[in-house]
């Protein structure tokens, strides 16, 4: 299966020829949690987030083997906290850049001058299951991402549908590394589905958005968050 998909990918690359900036717009949906939130106002915010999630749109720009994933101003709301909560529930805390095997993510806690660097998930299990998304034949791949918090260690499921005939190894939220563009992605209770593809986009971005910013690791991020939390509870 993998050898066949790689062959299709290489053939598609030669057919597409010279690389241009590709723009992929994604629609989203947030699903119900398995367990209800115990705090009433958080429970209410989550219900509102589920309803409003269908209004959110993201864009993925692919340019010279580098990608940028960001949210579009598509949700009309006067409450910025509600949108921030919704984006966080979707797993988005700021612009996400993918370059080679690394993911660089903004975190709104520390502004736009720091990027959190981590390795791209590559241990996908590619299956023979297929379906068509907007007339593109897609294959199903699965993996998981690990979360460690005070309650323990958890592995959350990730499902991607990718198209070998679209030779771009990128997708929403920094996921990629598959032999084709991810047209549909579900990470836990967050779903992203392709809405529109522009193969000759006039929207571009500069690699200086990555190179000119300070990089920190996830461990350094956790240390900063811990320090900020401790400072908040000091007398």
C-alpha positions in Angstrom: 0.0 0.0 0.0 2.7 2.5 1.0 4.8 1.8 -2.1 1.8 2.3 -4.3 0.9 5.6 -2.7 4.4 6.9 -2.9 4.5 6.0 -6.6 1.2 7.9 -7.1 2.6 10.9 -5.1 5.8 11.0 -7.3 3.7 10.9 -10.5 1.4 13.6 -9.2 4.4 15.8 -8.3 5.7 15.6 -11.9 2.3 16.4 -13.3 1.8 19.5 -11.1 5.2 20.8 -12.3 6.4 24.1 -10.9 5.3 24.8 -7.4 2.9 27.8 -6.8 1.3 28.9 -3.6 -1.6 26.6 -2.8 -4.5 27.8 -0.6 -6.8 25.3 1.1 -9.8 26.6 3.1 -11.2 24.3 5.8 -14.6 24.3 7.5 -14.9 23.0 11.0 -17.2 21.3 13.5 -16.9 20.6 17.2 -18.6 17.6 18.7 -19.9 16.8 22.1 -17.5 15.7 24.8 -17.9 12.2 26.3 -18.2 13.7 29.7 -20.0 16.9 30.6 -18.2 19.9 32.1 -18.9 20.2 35.8 -18.7 24.0 36.0 -22.0 25.5 34.7 -20.6 28.6 32.8 -17.9 26.4 31.1 -20.6 23.9 30.1 -22.7 26.8 28.6 -19.6 28.2 26.7 -18.9 24.7 25.3 -22.5 24.3 24.0 -22.2 27.7 22.4 -18.9 26.7 20.9 -20.4 23.6 19.3 -23.1 25.7 17.6 -20.6 28.4 16.5 -18.0 26.0 15.3 -19.7 25.6 11.9 -19.0 29.3 11.3 -15.3 29.0 11.7 -13.0 28.8 8.7 -9.2 28.1 8.5 -6.8 28.5 5.7 -3.7 26.4 4.9 -1.1 28.1 2.6 1.5 25.8 1.1 4.5 27.6 -0.3 7.9 26.2 -1.3 7.7 23.1 1.1 6.5 25.3 4.0 3.0 25.6 5.2 1.0 28.2 7.3 -2.3 27.3 9.0 -4.3 30.2 10.4 -7.9 31.2 11.2 -10.0 33.4 8.9 -12.2 36.3 10.2 -15.4 34.3 9.5 -17.2 34.3 12.9 -19.2 37.4 13.6 -19.2 37.9 17.4 -18.7 40.8 19.8 -17.3 38.4 22.4 -13.6 37.8 21.7 -13.5 35.4 24.7 -16.1 33.2 23.2 -14.1 32.9 19.9 -10.9 32.3 21.8 -12.5 29.5 23.8 -13.9 28.0 20.6 -10.6 28.1 18.8 -8.9 26.5 21.9 -11.4 23.7 21.9 -10.6 23.1 18.2 -6.9 22.8 19.2 -5.8 26.2 17.8 -3.9 28.7 19.9 -2.3 30.7 17.2 -0.8 30.5 13.7 0.9 27.1 13.0 3.8 26.7 10.6 5.2 23.5 9.2 8.7 23.2 7.8 10.4 19.9 7.0 9.6 17.7 10.1 9.1 20.5 12.5 5.9 22.4 13.6 6.1 25.9 14.9 3.1 27.2 16.8 2.1 30.5 18.2 0.7 30.5 21.7 -1.5 33.5 22.6 -0.3 33.4 26.2 3.1 34.7 25.0 2.2 36.8 22.0 3.4 36.4 18.4 7.1 36.8 19.0 7.6 33.2 20.3 7.1 30.0 18.5 6.8 26.6 20.2 8.7 24.0 18.2 7.9 20.3 18.2 8.3 17.4 15.9 5.6 16.4 13.4 3.7 13.2 14.1 4.9 10.7 11.6 3.8 7.3 13.0 0.6 7.0 10.8 -1.1 3.8 10.1 -2.3 3.9 6.5 -5.3 1.7 5.8 -7.0 0.4 2.6 -10.2 2.3 3.4 -11.1 4.9 0.9 -13.8 7.5 0.2 -14.3 10.4 -2.1 -14.1 14.0 -0.8 -15.0 16.6 -3.4 -14.3 14.0 -6.2 -10.8 13.4 -4.8 -10.1 9.7 -3.9 -8.8 9.7 -0.3 -7.2 7.1 2.0 -7.7 6.8 5.7 -4.8 7.1 8.1 -4.8 7.0 11.9 -2.5 7.9 14.8 -2.8 9.4 18.2 -1.4 12.3 20.2 -0.3 12.1 23.8 -1.5 14.5 26.5 0.1 14.5 29.9 -1.6 16.5 32.7 -2.1 16.2 36.5 -4.8 13.6 35.9 -2.4 11.3 34.0 -1.4 10.4 30.5 -3.9 10.1 27.7 -3.7 9.1 24.0 -6.3 10.8 21.9 -7.2 9.4 18.5 -6.4 11.2 15.2 -8.0 10.3 11.9 -6.9 11.8 8.5 -8.2 11.3 5.0 -5.5 12.2 2.5 -5.3 12.4 -1.3 -2.2 10.9 -3.0 -3.1 12.8 -6.2 -2.6 16.1 -4.4 1.2 15.9 -3.7 1.4 18.1 -0.6 2.3 16.4 2.7 0.4 19.0 4.9 -2.9 19.4 6.7 -4.8 21.3 9.4 -3.2 22.0 12.8 0.3 21.1 11.6 -0.6 17.5 10.9 1.1 16.0 7.8 3.8 13.7 6.8 1.4 11.6 4.7 1.8 10.9 1.0 -0.8 13.5 0.0 -2.8 16.5 1.2 -5.1 15.9 4.2 -8.6 16.9 3.1 -10.3 15.8 6.3 -9.0 15.6 9.8 -10.6 14.7 13.1 -8.6 15.2 16.3 -10.5 14.0 19.3 -13.8 16.0 19.1 -12.5 18.6 16.5 -13.3 18.1 12.8 -11.8 19.9 9.8 -13.0 19.4 6.2 -11.9 20.9 2.9 -14.1 23.7 1.7 -12.1 25.1 -1.3 -8.7 24.6 -3.0 -7.0 27.4 -4.9 -4.0 26.0 -6.9 -2.7 29.5 -7.8 -3.3 31.6 -4.7 -2.4 35.3 -4.6 -2.2 35.1 -0.8 1.4 34.4 0.3 3.5 34.5 3.5 7.1 35.2 4.4 9.4 32.6 5.9 10.6 35.4 8.2 7.4 34.7 10.1 9.3 31.6 11.3 13.0 32.6 11.1 12.8 35.9 12.9 10.9 34.7 16.0 12.3 33.1 19.2 11.9 29.4 19.4 11.1 27.5 22.6 10.5 23.8 23.2 7.3 22.3 24.6 9.2 21.7 27.9 10.2 25.3 28.1 6.5 26.3 27.4 5.3 24.1 30.2 7.9 25.7 32.5 6.7 29.2 31.6 3.1 28.3 32.1 3.9 26.8 35.5 5.7 30.0 36.6 2.8 32.2 35.4 0.3 30.0 37.2 2.4 30.1 40.4 2.7 33.9 40.2 -1.0 34.3 39.8 -1.6 32.5 43.2 1.0 34.3 45.1 -0.2 36.7 47.9 
